[in-house]
Amino acid sequence: MNTHPFRTTVVGSYPFPAWLEFACQHLDRFGDADREELIEDAVRIALQDQVEAGLDVITDGEQTRLDFNLSFYGFIEGIELESIPPRRFGPPAHDQRGKHRVRSELRAPRGLGTVEDFKRLKRLAPPNKVLKASVPGPYTLSGRLVPNEHYRDRFALTEALLPIVRGELLALVSAGCSEITVDEPSMSCYAHREDPRRFVDIFNRTVEAVAGKCRLSTHLCFGNYKARAVGPRQYAPMFPAFLDLHVDEIHLEMASREFSELELLSLISKSKDVAVGIIDVKSYYIETVEDIARRVHACLQYAPAERLSFAPDCGLSQTARWAAKQKLRNMVLGVHKAAVEIGLRRT
């Protein structure tokens, strides 16, 4: 059960500062010390924006998840990194992201880099804030790998990646991480055409070693690369199967879908906490404080306050920083307004 009703949080990612975007295009001009300074400065900025917004739970903004030496695929041995996507021009879509060929056994002897990220987060974050790390699940990670004669399909690749992700989760808990999101958006994107119970089995085997040792959550969404979805935006195919996920909290993309299927909160909240996506990261409409408060009250029609948290729909990496800052600030103020209105908090 959520010990802090109406917590405000984020999924994980936050926009890069403009100068970091520029630097990423010219990394060959920077040394190792320069790159570490870039990362530290970017994490400080992401933390500052989240703290100023008043969030209860903060992350490092995933500022290290770049395509140079800190990307997840850069940590995995046995793949040939593909830097040129099949389509580079025209309207944005997922085929503008390259895939990687598998050449040999998949291994990650150095881990996936999230422990180093979390230790940096602990060092730079202000005291008395809940810190959250996010790790992509094995099915989502498998999506950019090309099967071969040894790993013949996506599920075979997933099984090879599963122990790597499981080990990363164990290492995070050992490093003192008390809150982790295992991010498997691909499962919700493709639940309409795959067996959702197979997804549940994969997920639960991934987290079995850390379940009960930290606060676990997962994020259900329909894709957000360049603010584009990739699957039918309906939760119905996932439930009731996803109720068996071994997590403390399920995060739902709701705002971009005009709160369709909001009644699902009743079902989930019987056994788990729900983090409701209450601001739309795909839209540049800046939700007002009053908008947020009304949405919170709508959620309360289906779930008790002690089961509810509030967050953006998805990560904020695809949203301009100026909008992300305003949206987060209004989200926190709107949640507080609703909490005062129902007597959960004082003014």
VEXVEXTI-292211 format. One record per residue (C-alpha): residue number from 1; y, x, z. Coordinates in nm, 4 decimals, decimal comma. Layout:
residues N
+------+----------+----------+----------+
| resi |       c2 |       c1 |       c3 |
+------+----------+----------+----------+
|  NUM |        Y |        X |        Z |
...
+------+----------+----------+----------+
This chain:
residues 347
+------+----------+----------+----------+
| resi |       c2 |       c1 |       c3 |
+------+----------+----------+----------+
|    1 |   0,0000 |   0,0000 |   0,0000 |
|    2 |   0,3504 |   0,1217 |  -0,0832 |
|    3 |   0,5133 |   0,2455 |   0,2385 |
|    4 |   0,8596 |   0,2177 |   0,0815 |
|    5 |   0,9057 |  -0,1224 |  -0,0889 |
|    6 |   1,1382 |  -0,1249 |  -0,3892 |
|    7 |   1,1085 |   0,2490 |  -0,4445 |
|    8 |   1,3004 |   0,3757 |  -0,7459 |
|    9 |   1,1332 |   0,6402 |  -0,9542 |
|   10 |   1,0842 |   0,7783 |  -1,3051 |
|   11 |   0,7748 |   0,8351 |  -1,5169 |
|   12 |   0,8356 |   1,2069 |  -1,5591 |
|   13 |   1,0469 |   1,3268 |  -1,8500 |
|   14 |   1,4266 |   1,3523 |  -1,8671 |
|   15 |   1,6539 |   1,4427 |  -2,1622 |
|   16 |   1,7058 |   1,8116 |  -2,2320 |
|   17 |   2,0655 |   1,9350 |  -2,2064 |
|   18 |   2,2134 |   1,9922 |  -2,5529 |
|   19 |   2,2221 |   2,3688 |  -2,5042 |
|   20 |   1,8505 |   2,3731 |  -2,4235 |
|   21 |   1,7750 |   2,1816 |  -2,7431 |
|   22 |   1,9728 |   2,4460 |  -2,9321 |
|   23 |   1,8023 |   2,7328 |  -2,7491 |
|   24 |   1,4578 |   2,5930 |  -2,8326 |
|   25 |   1,5390 |   2,6346 |  -3,2009 |
|   26 |   1,6261 |   3,0015 |  -3,1487 |
|   27 |   1,3745 |   3,1188 |  -2,8882 |
|   28 |   1,3107 |   3,4440 |  -3,0719 |
|   29 |   1,6591 |   3,5528 |  -2,9619 |
|   30 |   1,5748 |   3,5213 |  -2,5912 |
|   31 |   1,3732 |   3,7462 |  -2,3637 |
|   32 |   1,1339 |   3,6299 |  -2,0918 |
|   33 |   1,4038 |   3,6502 |  -1,8239 |
|   34 |   1,6451 |   3,4559 |  -2,0445 |
|   35 |   1,3895 |   3,1813 |  -2,0989 |
|   36 |   1,3157 |   3,1512 |  -1,7276 |
|   37 |   1,6876 |   3,1203 |  -1,6612 |
|   38 |   1,7122 |   2,8467 |  -1,9247 |
|   39 |   1,4278 |   2,6570 |  -1,7586 |
|   40 |   1,5667 |   2,6899 |  -1,4060 |
|   41 |   1,9111 |   2,5752 |  -1,5122 |
|   42 |   1,7665 |   2,2775 |  -1,7013 |
|   43 |   1,5534 |   2,1729 |  -1,4029 |
|   44 |   1,8560 |   2,1965 |  -1,1729 |
|   45 |   2,0497 |   1,9663 |  -1,4051 |
|   46 |   1,7657 |   1,7146 |  -1,4280 |
|   47 |   1,7364 |   1,7144 |  -1,0488 |
|   48 |   2,1112 |   1,6766 |  -1,0054 |
|   49 |   2,1243 |   1,3726 |  -1,2346 |
|   50 |   1,8319 |   1,2053 |  -1,0560 |
|   51 |   1,9680 |   1,2768 |  -0,7087 |
|   52 |   2,3159 |   1,1550 |  -0,8022 |
|   53 |   2,1594 |   0,8345 |  -0,9365 |
|   54 |   1,9989 |   0,7856 |  -0,5943 |
|   55 |   1,6316 |   0,7843 |  -0,6980 |
|   56 |   1,3729 |   0,7836 |  -0,4192 |
|   57 |   1,1156 |   0,9792 |  -0,6210 |
|   58 |   1,2177 |   1,2643 |  -0,8500 |
|   59 |   1,0533 |   1,5023 |  -1,0968 |
|   60 |   1,1504 |   1,8242 |  -1,2734 |
|   61 |   1,2272 |   1,6168 |  -1,5817 |
|   62 |   0,9485 |   1,8006 |  -1,7649 |
|   63 |   1,2115 |   2,0498 |  -1,8766 |
|   64 |   0,9463 |   2,3182 |  -1,9276 |
|   65 |   0,7364 |   2,1204 |  -2,1715 |
|   66 |   0,8570 |   2,2961 |  -2,4815 |
|   67 |   0,6670 |   2,4170 |  -2,7839 |
|   68 |   0,6985 |   2,7851 |  -2,7005 |
|   69 |   0,5056 |   2,9364 |  -2,4081 |
|   70 |   0,4880 |   2,6339 |  -2,1794 |
|   71 |   0,3429 |   2,3559 |  -2,3953 |
|   72 |   0,0051 |   2,2207 |  -2,2893 |
|   73 |  -0,1619 |   2,3197 |  -2,6144 |
|   74 |  -0,0275 |   2,6700 |  -2,5712 |
|   75 |  -0,2412 |   2,6980 |  -2,2567 |
|   76 |  -0,5629 |   2,5855 |  -2,4246 |
|   77 |  -0,7838 |   2,8481 |  -2,5841 |
|   78 |  -0,9973 |   2,7606 |  -2,8837 |
|   79 |  -0,7304 |   2,5902 |  -3,0943 |
|   80 |  -0,5153 |   2,7061 |  -3,3815 |
|   81 |  -0,1618 |   2,5844 |  -3,3205 |
|   82 |  -0,0128 |   2,4030 |  -3,6180 |
|   83 |   0,3646 |   2,4395 |  -3,6272 |
|   84 |   0,4336 |   2,2539 |  -3,9537 |
|   85 |   0,3852 |   1,8751 |  -3,9433 |
|   86 |   0,2458 |   1,6984 |  -4,2510 |
|   87 |   0,5730 |   1,5094 |  -4,3083 |
|   88 |   0,9088 |   1,6578 |  -4,2142 |
|   89 |   1,1590 |   1,4176 |  -4,3714 |
|   90 |   1,2249 |   1,0462 |  -4,3783 |
|   91 |   1,2185 |   0,7857 |  -4,1018 |
|   92 |   1,0722 |   0,9152 |  -3,7742 |
|   93 |   0,7040 |   0,8499 |  -3,7055 |
|   94 |   0,4095 |   1,0157 |  -3,5355 |
|   95 |   0,2949 |   1,1909 |  -3,8532 |
|   96 |   0,5970 |   1,4167 |  -3,8100 |
|   97 |   0,4125 |   1,5827 |  -3,5220 |
|   98 |   0,1664 |   1,8545 |  -3,6168 |
|   99 |  -0,2013 |   1,8567 |  -3,5208 |
|  100 |  -0,4056 |   2,1553 |  -3,4084 |
|  101 |  -0,7405 |   2,2686 |  -3,5484 |
|  102 |  -1,0194 |   2,3423 |  -3,3021 |
|  103 |  -1,1787 |   2,6800 |  -3,3710 |
|  104 |  -1,4019 |   2,7375 |  -3,0679 |
|  105 |  -1,4848 |   2,6137 |  -2,7188 |
|  106 |  -1,1853 |   2,4558 |  -2,5470 |
|  107 |  -1,0885 |   2,6459 |  -2,2327 |
|  108 |  -0,7774 |   2,6812 |  -2,0163 |
|  109 |  -0,8407 |   2,9785 |  -1,7853 |
|  110 |  -0,4738 |   2,9841 |  -1,6791 |
|  111 |  -0,4574 |   2,6100 |  -1,6178 |
|  112 |  -0,2020 |   2,3905 |  -1,7957 |
|  113 |   0,1150 |   2,5190 |  -1,6324 |
|  114 |   0,1908 |   2,2192 |  -1,4124 |
|  115 |   0,1280 |   2,4075 |  -1,0856 |
|  116 |   0,3930 |   2,6629 |  -1,1750 |
|  117 |   0,6247 |   2,3752 |  -1,2663 |
|  118 |   0,5603 |   2,2003 |  -0,9350 |
|  119 |   0,6246 |   2,5145 |  -0,7331 |
|  120 |   0,9573 |   2,5546 |  -0,9127 |
|  121 |   1,0367 |   2,1895 |  -0,8424 |
|  122 |   0,9660 |   2,2362 |  -0,4709 |
|  123 |   1,1890 |   2,5418 |  -0,4606 |
|  124 |   1,4832 |   2,3812 |  -0,6411 |
|  125 |   1,4676 |   2,0217 |  -0,5160 |
|  126 |   1,6800 |   1,9028 |  -0,2218 |
|  127 |   1,4986 |   1,8325 |   0,1058 |
|  128 |   1,3634 |   1,4911 |   0,2024 |
|  129 |   1,2896 |   1,3743 |  -0,1510 |
|  130 |   0,9497 |   1,2611 |  -0,2730 |
|  131 |   0,8451 |   1,4941 |  -0,5552 |
|  132 |   0,6176 |   1,3787 |  -0,8356 |
|  133 |   0,4281 |   1,5738 |  -1,1000 |
|  134 |   0,2846 |   1,4273 |  -1,4179 |
|  135 |  -0,0182 |   1,5498 |  -1,6101 |
|  136 |  -0,1382 |   1,4133 |  -1,9447 |
|  137 |  -0,4900 |   1,2736 |  -1,9315 |
|  138 |  -0,7683 |   1,4127 |  -2,1515 |
|  139 |  -0,7747 |   1,1211 |  -2,3962 |
|  140 |  -0,4023 |   1,1518 |  -2,4626 |
|  141 |  -0,4312 |   1,5311 |  -2,4940 |
|  142 |  -0,7117 |   1,4940 |  -2,7470 |
|  143 |  -0,4885 |   1,2972 |  -2,9834 |
|  144 |  -0,3312 |   1,5994 |  -3,1475 |
|  145 |  -0,6542 |   1,7906 |  -3,1979 |
|  146 |  -0,8589 |   1,7795 |  -3,5194 |
|  147 |  -1,2346 |   1,7251 |  -3,4629 |
|  148 |  -1,4826 |   1,9766 |  -3,6043 |
|  149 |  -1,8597 |   2,0231 |  -3,6290 |
|  150 |  -1,8845 |   2,0930 |  -3,2541 |
|  151 |  -1,6421 |   1,8235 |  -3,1338 |
|  152 |  -1,7143 |   1,5520 |  -3,3855 |
|  153 |  -1,4684 |   1,2839 |  -3,2734 |
|  154 |  -1,1854 |   1,2149 |  -3,0357 |
|  155 |  -1,4159 |   1,1189 |  -2,7519 |
|  156 |  -1,6042 |   1,4485 |  -2,7795 |
|  157 |  -1,2712 |   1,6315 |  -2,7599 |
|  158 |  -1,1777 |   1,4153 |  -2,4618 |
|  159 |  -1,4958 |   1,5132 |  -2,2775 |
|  160 |  -1,4203 |   1,8810 |  -2,3388 |
|  161 |  -1,0667 |   1,8418 |  -2,2039 |
|  162 |  -1,1664 |   1,6281 |  -1,9042 |
|  163 |  -1,2743 |   1,9137 |  -1,6724 |
|  164 |  -0,9593 |   2,1071 |  -1,7672 |
|  165 |  -0,7361 |   1,8194 |  -1,6572 |
|  166 |  -0,9496 |   1,7570 |  -1,3476 |
|  167 |  -0,9071 |   2,1200 |  -1,2464 |
|  168 |  -0,5324 |   2,0957 |  -1,2976 |
|  169 |  -0,5134 |   1,7932 |  -1,0670 |
|  170 |  -0,7101 |   1,9769 |  -0,7985 |
|  171 |  -0,4811 |   2,2775 |  -0,8283 |
|  172 |  -0,1727 |   2,0563 |  -0,7936 |
|  173 |  -0,3049 |   1,8952 |  -0,4770 |
|  174 |  -0,3916 |   2,2399 |  -0,3391 |
|  175 |  -0,0320 |   2,3450 |  -0,4113 |
|  176 |   0,0937 |   2,0598 |  -0,1920 |
|  177 |   0,1708 |   1,7964 |  -0,4539 |
|  178 |   0,1443 |   1,4577 |  -0,2844 |
|  179 |   0,2263 |   1,2329 |  -0,5824 |
|  180 |   0,0827 |   1,2644 |  -0,9342 |
|  181 |   0,1031 |   1,0500 |  -1,2450 |
|  182 |  -0,1945 |   1,0930 |  -1,4751 |
|  183 |  -0,0288 |   0,9926 |  -1,7980 |
|  184 |  -0,2667 |   0,8246 |  -2,0427 |
|  185 |  -0,0440 |   0,6218 |  -2,2778 |
|  186 |  -0,2939 |   0,6644 |  -2,5609 |
|  187 |  -0,5391 |   0,4496 |  -2,3673 |
|  188 |  -0,2972 |   0,1579 |  -2,3600 |
|  189 |  -0,1969 |   0,2171 |  -2,7229 |
|  190 |  -0,5556 |   0,1898 |  -2,8446 |
|  191 |  -0,7182 |  -0,0457 |  -2,5922 |
|  192 |  -0,6995 |  -0,3194 |  -2,8562 |
|  193 |  -0,9564 |  -0,1401 |  -3,0732 |
|  194 |  -1,1629 |   0,0617 |  -2,8234 |
|  195 |  -1,3730 |  -0,0393 |  -2,5237 |
|  196 |  -1,1283 |  -0,0474 |  -2,2294 |
|  197 |  -1,4139 |   0,0095 |  -1,9840 |
|  198 |  -1,4931 |   0,3349 |  -2,1590 |
|  199 |  -1,1330 |   0,4356 |  -2,0958 |
|  200 |  -1,1663 |   0,3411 |  -1,7284 |
|  201 |  -1,4775 |   0,5555 |  -1,6955 |
|  202 |  -1,3012 |   0,8547 |  -1,8548 |
|  203 |  -0,9982 |   0,8111 |  -1,6341 |
|  204 |  -1,1929 |   0,7732 |  -1,3109 |
|  205 |  -1,4066 |   1,0790 |  -1,3785 |
|  206 |  -1,0865 |   1,2738 |  -1,4429 |
|  207 |  -0,9294 |   1,1825 |  -1,1076 |
|  208 |  -1,2420 |   1,1560 |  -0,8900 |
|  209 |  -1,1804 |   1,4893 |  -0,7154 |
|  210 |  -0,8250 |   1,4005 |  -0,6045 |
|  211 |  -0,8413 |   1,0235 |  -0,5522 |
|  212 |  -0,7474 |   0,9578 |  -0,1904 |
|  213 |  -0,5955 |   1,3063 |  -0,1517 |
|  214 |  -0,2586 |   1,2196 |  -0,3063 |
|  215 |  -0,0720 |   0,9153 |  -0,4334 |
|  216 |  -0,2053 |   0,8586 |  -0,7839 |
|  217 |  -0,0441 |   0,6505 |  -1,0545 |
|  218 |  -0,0828 |   0,6006 |  -1,4265 |
|  219 |   0,1585 |   0,4864 |  -1,6936 |
|  220 |   0,0713 |   0,2145 |  -1,9444 |
|  221 |   0,2924 |   0,1992 |  -2,2519 |
|  222 |   0,2709 |   0,1575 |  -2,6263 |
|  223 |   0,4186 |   0,4852 |  -2,7481 |
|  224 |   0,7723 |   0,6195 |  -2,7356 |
|  225 |   0,8027 |   0,9089 |  -2,9822 |
|  226 |   1,1466 |   0,8597 |  -3,1368 |
|  227 |   1,1410 |   0,5201 |  -2,9591 |
|  228 |   0,8598 |   0,4006 |  -3,1849 |
|  229 |   0,5521 |   0,2164 |  -3,0598 |
|  230 |   0,2096 |   0,2804 |  -3,2146 |
|  231 |   0,0007 |  -0,0115 |  -3,0915 |
|  232 |   0,0302 |  -0,3875 |  -3,0453 |
|  233 |   0,2520 |  -0,4302 |  -2,7436 |
|  234 |   0,0221 |  -0,6493 |  -2,5377 |
|  235 |  -0,1466 |  -0,5764 |  -2,2066 |
|  236 |  -0,4100 |  -0,8462 |  -2,2458 |
|  237 |  -0,6685 |  -0,6144 |  -2,4110 |
|  238 |  -0,6560 |  -0,3797 |  -2,1107 |
|  239 |  -0,7206 |  -0,6306 |  -1,8364 |
|  240 |  -0,9110 |  -0,7032 |  -1,6256 |
|  241 |  -1,0866 |  -0,3715 |  -1,7062 |
|  242 |  -0,7895 |  -0,1542 |  -1,6044 |
|  243 |  -0,7912 |  -0,3061 |  -1,2563 |
|  244 |  -1,0813 |  -0,0660 |  -1,1906 |
|  245 |  -0,8671 |   0,2442 |  -1,2487 |
|  246 |  -0,8785 |   0,4631 |  -0,9386 |
|  247 |  -0,5043 |   0,4730 |  -0,8806 |
|  248 |  -0,2637 |   0,3580 |  -0,6141 |
|  249 |  -0,0015 |   0,2404 |  -0,8629 |
|  250 |   0,0102 |   0,1197 |  -1,2226 |
|  251 |   0,3340 |   0,1601 |  -1,4144 |
|  252 |   0,4093 |  -0,1069 |  -1,6765 |
|  253 |   0,6486 |  -0,0981 |  -1,9706 |
|  254 |   0,8287 |  -0,4312 |  -1,9354 |
|  255 |   1,1991 |  -0,4182 |  -2,0219 |
|  256 |   1,1587 |  -0,3302 |  -2,3912 |
|  257 |   0,9167 |  -0,6217 |  -2,4225 |
|  258 |   1,1598 |  -0,8733 |  -2,2667 |
|  259 |   0,9250 |  -0,8922 |  -1,9639 |
|  260 |   0,6455 |  -1,0512 |  -2,1608 |
|  261 |   0,3255 |  -1,0877 |  -1,9558 |
|  262 |   0,5205 |  -1,0471 |  -1,6317 |
|  263 |   0,2637 |  -1,2724 |  -1,4682 |
|  264 |   0,0285 |  -0,9727 |  -1,4855 |
|  265 |   0,2027 |  -0,8490 |  -1,1696 |
|  266 |   0,0152 |  -1,1167 |  -0,9739 |
|  267 |  -0,3201 |  -0,9818 |  -1,0863 |
|  268 |  -0,2437 |  -0,6121 |  -1,0352 |
|  269 |  -0,0641 |  -0,6506 |  -0,7022 |
|  270 |  -0,3733 |  -0,7971 |  -0,5396 |
|  271 |  -0,5206 |  -0,4476 |  -0,5225 |
|  272 |  -0,2554 |  -0,1965 |  -0,6344 |
|  273 |   0,1141 |  -0,1253 |  -0,6294 |
|  274 |   0,3110 |  -0,1908 |  -0,9481 |
|  275 |   0,5956 |   0,0190 |  -1,0839 |
|  276 |   0,7820 |  -0,2151 |  -1,3158 |
|  277 |   0,9652 |  -0,0675 |  -1,6116 |
|  278 |   1,2964 |  -0,2412 |  -1,5572 |
|  279 |   1,5253 |  -0,0492 |  -1,7946 |
|  280 |   1,4660 |  -0,0109 |  -2,1676 |
|  281 |   1,4632 |   0,3545 |  -2,2743 |
|  282 |   1,4407 |   0,2503 |  -2,6404 |
|  283 |   1,7751 |   0,0674 |  -2,6312 |
|  284 |   2,1308 |   0,1917 |  -2,5894 |
|  285 |   2,2332 |  -0,1272 |  -2,4191 |
|  286 |   2,3235 |  -0,0129 |  -2,0680 |
|  287 |   2,1733 |  -0,2623 |  -1,8262 |
|  288 |   2,4261 |  -0,3789 |  -1,5672 |
|  289 |   2,3670 |  -0,3830 |  -1,1943 |
|  290 |   2,3469 |  -0,7620 |  -1,2152 |
|  291 |   2,0889 |  -0,7407 |  -1,4978 |
|  292 |   1,8680 |  -0,5221 |  -1,2809 |
|  293 |   1,9008 |  -0,7442 |  -0,9743 |
|  294 |   1,8027 |  -1,0531 |  -1,1758 |
|  295 |   1,4992 |  -0,8708 |  -1,3123 |
|  296 |   1,3918 |  -0,7664 |  -0,9634 |
|  297 |   1,4101 |  -1,1282 |  -0,8478 |
|  298 |   1,1972 |  -1,2286 |  -1,1482 |
|  299 |   0,9321 |  -0,9756 |  -1,0451 |
|  300 |   0,9307 |  -1,1174 |  -0,6925 |
|  301 |   0,8036 |  -1,4459 |  -0,8308 |
|  302 |   0,4741 |  -1,2704 |  -0,9056 |
|  303 |   0,4349 |  -0,9857 |  -0,6542 |
|  304 |   0,5399 |  -0,9173 |  -0,2942 |
|  305 |   0,8161 |  -0,6658 |  -0,2274 |
|  306 |   0,5800 |  -0,4244 |  -0,0545 |
|  307 |   0,3844 |  -0,3870 |  -0,3791 |
|  308 |   0,6817 |  -0,3221 |  -0,6079 |
|  309 |   0,8528 |  -0,0084 |  -0,7337 |
|  310 |   1,1014 |   0,0147 |  -1,0202 |
|  311 |   1,1463 |   0,2688 |  -1,2961 |
|  312 |   1,2430 |   0,3104 |  -1,6604 |
|  313 |   0,9900 |   0,1761 |  -1,9122 |
|  314 |   0,8800 |   0,5232 |  -2,0195 |
|  315 |   0,9892 |   0,8819 |  -1,9877 |
|  316 |   1,3536 |   0,9440 |  -2,0702 |
|  317 |   1,3060 |   1,2399 |  -2,3058 |
|  318 |   1,3808 |   1,0257 |  -2,6126 |
|  319 |   1,7039 |   0,8820 |  -2,4650 |
|  320 |   2,0423 |   1,0532 |  -2,4846 |
|  321 |   2,1413 |   1,2030 |  -2,1503 |
|  322 |   2,4683 |   1,0085 |  -2,1237 |
|  323 |   2,2725 |   0,6820 |  -2,1463 |
|  324 |   1,9912 |   0,8005 |  -1,9185 |
|  325 |   2,2424 |   0,8832 |  -1,6439 |
|  326 |   2,4104 |   0,5420 |  -1,6609 |
|  327 |   2,0823 |   0,3528 |  -1,6836 |
|  328 |   1,9353 |   0,5303 |  -1,3796 |
|  329 |   2,2498 |   0,4807 |  -1,1745 |
|  330 |   2,2630 |   0,1088 |  -1,2496 |
|  331 |   1,8889 |   0,0750 |  -1,1912 |
|  332 |   1,9179 |   0,2123 |  -0,8391 |
|  333 |   2,2264 |   0,0017 |  -0,7614 |
|  334 |   2,0642 |  -0,3122 |  -0,9002 |
|  335 |   1,7430 |  -0,2637 |  -0,7031 |
|  336 |   1,9495 |  -0,2081 |  -0,3877 |
|  337 |   2,1534 |  -0,5219 |  -0,4597 |
|  338 |   1,8367 |  -0,7294 |  -0,4889 |
|  339 |   1,6941 |  -0,5712 |  -0,1727 |
|  340 |   2,0076 |  -0,6718 |   0,0196 |
|  341 |   1,9966 |  -1,0231 |  -0,1231 |
|  342 |   1,6431 |  -1,0815 |   0,0065 |
|  343 |   1,7132 |  -0,9129 |   0,3411 |
|  344 |   1,4956 |  -0,6095 |   0,2735 |
|  345 |   1,7890 |  -0,3683 |   0,3217 |
|  346 |   2,1369 |  -0,3751 |   0,4638 |
|  347 |   2,4510 |  -0,3191 |   0,2614 |
+------+----------+----------+----------+
